Amino acid sequence: MISVRLAPNCARNIGGVTQSRRETFITIFAAPMENSMSADDLHFLEEQLEVPYGRGDGGSTWHPS
C-alpha cells in the first residue's frame, strides 16, 4: 500500500523560481507554418497562451537549392 501526504502550505522552488510562467517554461518546438495545427489552434497558442516558438521561431524557412 502507498501512503501519500499532502502539504498545501509547502512551497517548492527551482533556482528561486516558485511559479511556472508560460514565457519561461512553455515553448513550441515547431514553426507557425506547419500544417499539423489548425488556425484556431495557432491562434489559441499565440494569442491566448502567448507561447513563444523555439525551433524555427516563425521567422526563417529553409528551402533546398
N, C-alpha and C positions, 0 to 999 in steps of 0.2 A: 504494500500500500504506500502511496505517495502522500506526503503531507505538505501543504502549501500555506505559507503565512504571508499575508499582505500587510504592508506598512504604508498607508496613504500619506503620511507626513514625511516620508523619506525622500530626499532629493538626490538625484544622480547627476553627475556631470562628467563630460569628457573634455579635458583640456580647458576647464572653466565654462564650457557651454552647457546650459541646462535646458534649452529648448531647441527643438528641431525646426529650423527656419527653412522654408522651401528654397529660397535663393541660395542657400548654403548646401543643403543636403539632397535636393532633388534635381537631377539633370537628365534630359532626354538625350540618349546616345543615338541620334538619328538626325535627319535633315528635314526641314518642313516640306520639301517637295516629294517626299516618299509617298508612294501610293497606298501604303498599308493603313493609313488613318483617313477618316472622313473629314470633311471641312468642319463639321460640328466638333469632332474630337480635337482637332488642331486649335480651334477657337477656345475650347474649354481649357486646354493645357496652357495656351499662350496668354489668354486674357483673364480667365478666372483664377487659375493657379499661379500664373506668372512664372512658369517653369522655363529656365533657360535651356538652350541646346548645347550639348557637349561636343560630340563629334560632328563635323560638318558646319555647325554654327549658323547654317542657313545663308551664309554669305558667298561661299565659293563652291563651284562644282568642278568635277574632273571629267574630261572627255578624252578618249583615246584619239591619237592623231594618225 
